[in-house]
Each structure stands twice: as C-alpha cells, then as structure tokens.
Amino acid sequence: MTQVRLALRALVCCTALAFIGCRDRGPVAPEAGIAMEAAATGGSHGLLPCRPLPYDSTTVRVGPGGGTIRVGKYGLVIPPHALSRPIDITAVAPTDSVNRVELRPEGLTFDTPVALTMSYQNCAQYDVTKGIAYTTDGLLILSYVPSRDDVWGKKVTGRLSHFSSYAVSW
C-alpha cells in the first residue's frame, strides 16, 4: 500500500475516532492531569490515558520452542512453532502517558499468533472495554488487534501476527 493511502486511512480513522471520543462518558472521566497529557500525545485517538510507568527494556533469544518475555507490566508469550529459527527479540516499554510497548525486530512475523498482555492498572478507568491497538511511533492507531479484556485483573491480551508498536486502547 502506498504511503499516501496509508496516511489517508490513518486520517479517516483518526477523524472517526475523534467524533466517537466526543460522546458523554458520564462520571468515569479520567483525572484532569492524565486527560491533558493524553490529549497532547494521542489519547483522543482512542488510546487509554495513563500515569507514566518506569522505562524498561529487555532482549531475549527465542526459538522454535517458544518462550515468554516480560518487560515492565507487560508479557509476551510466543508459543512453540511460532518461529522457525532462533531470533533475538527486544521489547521496550517507554515512559509515556499511554501504556505502550515496542516489539523488535519490527515486522517479524509468526507462523502462529503470539499473545501480548498489557496492564492498565495505572490508567484512567473508563467504563468501556479495553483492547490493544497497533500504532505508529507517533501513536496514531493503524488498526485494532483481536483482544480480550480482563476487567478484574485490569489487563488486556491481544493476538499479534507481527511485531511493531502497540498500545492499550479503549
């Protein structure tokens, strides 16, 4: 897909999400400081505003037998046979006003989906289902990942088919 098409799709998606974001959420609005930070970093695009977590990064070699990677309050489970050869995987959890993770090498694809679990305990408590969004480095949402929201545990798990940047969404 050309970059112009991708940019146009992102613009249309962001515009639609901005209209959706204007509806009344009632008494569950986030704390004022969190909401203002989120607006400055893309929170109005459907990313859940959060208090920043400490920076964390890890690199782990994972092969055909699969493995688990923990970075900050996030976990990545790579099932057996998802990879055909051993590869060094880097997970970075930047300090930001949204909970996000960067998974490298970018574009790495899997033979079977991997599971990314992200906590949102430090985030605004909107009374809506949370999910995981595939984002640009600038936090524009490109698409939503099939996700399952664990409301009681305040974490969401999504199925990824490739590595890139991901963030907790609402």
C-alpha positions in Angstrom: 0.0 0.0 0.0 1.4 3.4 -0.8 2.2 5.8 1.9 -0.4 8.3 0.7 -3.1 5.6 1.0 -1.8 4.7 4.5 -1.8 8.3 5.6 -5.3 8.9 4.2 -6.6 5.8 6.0 -5.0 7.0 9.2 -6.5 10.4 8.8 -10.0 9.0 8.2 -9.6 6.6 11.2 -8.5 9.4 13.5 -11.3 11.7 12.4 -13.9 9.0 13.1 -12.3 8.2 16.5 -12.3 11.9 17.4 -16.1 12.0 16.8 -16.6 8.9 18.8 -14.5 10.4 21.6 -16.8 13.4 21.8 -19.7 11.4 23.3 -20.6 11.8 27.0 -18.8 9.3 29.2 -20.6 10.4 32.4 -18.8 10.3 35.8 -16.0 8.0 34.8 -13.8 10.7 33.2 -10.0 10.4 33.9 -8.2 12.6 36.3 -7.6 16.1 34.8 -3.8 15.8 34.6 -4.0 12.4 32.9 -6.6 13.6 30.4 -4.5 16.7 29.5 -1.3 14.6 29.0 -3.3 12.1 26.8 -4.7 14.8 24.6 -1.1 16.0 23.9 0.1 12.5 23.0 -2.8 11.0 21.1 -5.2 9.9 23.9 -8.1 11.5 21.9 -7.4 8.8 19.2 -8.7 6.0 21.4 -5.6 5.3 23.4 -6.2 4.9 27.1 -4.7 7.8 29.2 -2.3 6.5 31.9 0.1 7.7 34.5 3.6 7.0 33.2 5.3 3.8 34.1 9.1 3.5 34.5 11.1 2.8 31.3 12.0 -0.9 30.8 13.7 -2.9 28.1 14.8 -6.5 27.6 16.2 -8.7 24.8 15.6 -12.4 24.8 16.6 -15.1 22.3 13.6 -17.2 21.4 13.5 -20.2 19.1 11.1 -22.8 17.7 10.3 -24.0 21.2 8.7 -20.7 22.1 9.2 -18.6 25.2 7.9 -15.8 27.5 9.2 -12.3 27.7 8.4 -9.8 30.5 9.0 -6.1 30.1 7.6 -3.7 32.7 4.0 -4.6 33.4 3.6 -6.5 30.1 4.1 -10.1 29.0 4.6 -11.7 25.6 4.0 -15.4 25.1 5.4 -16.9 22.0 4.0 -20.5 21.6 6.0 -23.4 20.2 6.4 -23.4 16.4 5.6 -19.7 16.1 9.2 -19.1 15.0 11.2 -21.4 12.6 14.6 -20.3 13.9 16.1 -18.7 17.0 16.0 -14.9 17.0 16.8 -12.1 19.4 13.6 -10.3 20.4 13.7 -6.9 22.0 10.7 -5.4 24.0 10.8 -1.8 25.1 8.2 -0.2 27.4 8.8 3.6 27.1 7.7 6.0 29.8 4.7 7.7 28.3 1.1 8.9 29.1 -0.3 5.8 27.4 0.7 2.2 28.1 2.7 1.1 25.1 5.3 -1.4 24.0 7.7 -1.5 21.0 8.5 -5.0 19.8 11.5 -5.6 17.6 12.7 -6.6 15.1 9.9 -4.6 13.6 7.9 -6.6 11.0 8.9 -10.0 12.4 6.0 -12.4 11.5 5.0 -15.6 13.2 3.7 -18.9 11.9 1.1 -18.9 14.7 -0.1 -15.8 16.6 1.7 -14.7 19.8 -0.1 -13.3 22.9 0.7 -9.8 24.3 -0.7 -9.0 27.7 -0.7 -5.3 28.9 -1.7 -4.0 32.3 -3.8 -0.9 32.6 -3.9 -0.6 36.4 -2.2 2.8 36.2 -4.7 4.2 33.6 -7.9 6.2 33.6 -10.9 4.0 34.5 -13.3 4.4 31.6 -16.3 2.1 31.8 -15.6 0.7 28.3 -13.9 -2.5 27.0 -10.2 -2.1 26.6 -8.1 -3.5 23.7 -4.7 -3.3 22.1 -4.1 -1.0 19.1 -1.3 -1.3 16.5 0.2 2.2 16.3 2.8 4.2 14.6 5.7 5.5 16.6 3.7 8.8 16.8 0.8 6.9 18.4 -1.6 7.1 15.5 -3.8 4.0 15.5 -3.4 1.9 12.4 -5.7 -1.0 13.4 -7.0 -2.8 16.4 -5.7 -6.2 17.5 -8.2 -9.0 18.4 -8.1 -8.6 22.2 -9.7 -9.9 25.4 -10.2 -7.5 28.3 -9.7 -8.9 31.9 -11.6 -6.2 33.8 -10.9 -7.7 37.2 -7.2 -8.1 36.6 -7.1 -4.7 34.7 -5.1 -6.1 31.8 -5.8 -6.9 28.2 -4.4 -9.6 26.0 -4.2 -9.4 22.2 -3.1 -11.8 19.5 -0.3 -10.5 17.3 0.8 -11.8 14.0 3.8 -9.4 13.6 6.0 -7.1 15.7 5.6 -3.3 15.7 4.4 -0.8 18.3 1.2 -1.5 20.3 -0.7 0.5 23.0 -3.7 -0.1 25.3 -6.9 1.4 23.7 -10.5 1.9 24.6 
